[in-house]
């Protein structure tokens, strides 16, 4: 099922073809929860962020996740923020990339690879980072998901 979500880097669909996760991958450094909340609010207010159960902003340093019960234009902080460098380090190594030097396209590919691994395995390999427990519900939702990159 082709996506109609302009401006979204990655979309995950469940087995019935429903959108369960929208992802914005930014190779930007020095981000904060406030920056992420503003980016999400701006995307919502400009119609670039359709509703989905989850929305993730991934950067080389941090990941910001919202579990979205209802469409909300407020500048709500993310429900979860984690140190992405620990979770993504094996992927930076596989792609022979430095987190501080990775470009936008390469970072999107890295996040796609990480999400595809989660969808294929059904779990987030907790031994990599104990703080990734926040992914457990999302991981269950992504089991057998289909992930599309730049889905327009």
N, C-alpha and C positions, 0 to 999 in steps of 0.2 A: 504494500500500500504506500504510494508515494506521499511524501510529506508536503505540506504547504506552509511550513514555518520559516519564513524569511528571517534572516539575521541570526538564526540559531546554528551553532557549530555542530552539535550532535543531538540526535533524537533516539531514544530507546523505546521500542514497541514490545508489548507483551505478546503472548502466543495468540491472542485474539486480534492483534493489530491495533490495540489501543496505546496511545502515547502514555508512558509512565514516567519518563525522565527527559527533561530538556537540559542541555549542557552548553555553557558558554566557556570556552577555553581561552584564557588570556595569558600570553607569555610575559606579562607585566610583573615587576618586582616591587616590593615595598607596599603591598596592599594592606587594607584593614577591613574590619567588619563594616565600618561606616562607608568606606569606598564601595564594598560589595553591595550593601543595602541600597546605596544611591544608584548604582548601575542597574540593579534589578528594578527599582522604582522607575527609572528612566525607560527601560525596555518595556515595562508594563504600560506606562503612560503614552508611549509612541506606538503601541499595538504590535510590538516585536516579540512579545512573550505570551503566547497562548497558554491557557490553563493546562497544567499537568500535575500529577500527584507530587512529583519532586522536581526541584530546580537546583542545579549545581553550577557554581562558578568555580572553575579550577584554574589555579595559577601554579607556577613551579614551587612556590613557598607555602601556599595555603589552599585549602578547599573549603568552600562555603556552601552549605546545603540547607535548603528550605523544604520542609514538608508542607505542601500547600493544600490546606483544607478547602479554601474558597479563594477565588481571584481577589487580590487585595492590592490596591495601588499605594499603600503606605510604604514608608521607608523602614520596613520591619527588619530587624537584624536577623541574620541566619540562625536557624535552630541549632546548627552544629558547625563548628570550625575546627579543622585539624591541621596538623603540620604535614603538608603534602610532600615535603622533601623526603620524609621517611617512607611513605607509601609508594611514591613514584621512583625512588632511587634505582630499583632494579631495571626499570624501563629506560631511564636515562642511560644506564650502563649498556643495555642491549642496543640502543640506538647510537651509542658512542657520542653522547651529547652532554654538555655541561649545563646544569640548570640556569646558570647566570648568562649563558650565551645562546640559548635555544631561541629560534625564531618562531613566529606565529604558526606557520604551517606544520613545522616539525612538532611543535607542542600539541597541536590538535591531533596529529597522528599518534603521539605518545598517549594522550588521554583516551583516544579510540581503542588503542591496544589494551590499555588497562581495563576499560569497561568491557571489552570483548572477552578478556580473560575471566572477569567476574561472571559474565553471562554464561560462558561455557562451562565454568567449574561450579557455579552456583554458590561460591564462597569467596571471601576476600583474603584467604591465606593469613589468618590472624598472627601467625608467628613473625610476620614482617614488622608489625607495629601493634602492640596491645591497645593503643589509643584508637585503633580503627574499629573498635566495637560499635561505634555510632553507625557503621555501615550495615549492621546485621539486617535490619528491616529492608533497607534499600537493596541489599544483596539478594534477599529472598524475592523481592519484586523483579529483579533483573534476571533471575534464573531462566534460561532459555530465551532471553530477550534478543531481538534483532536490533542492532545498532546501525544507524545511518550517519554518515559524515556529510556536512554541508548539503542537507537534504532538499535543495531546490533544484 
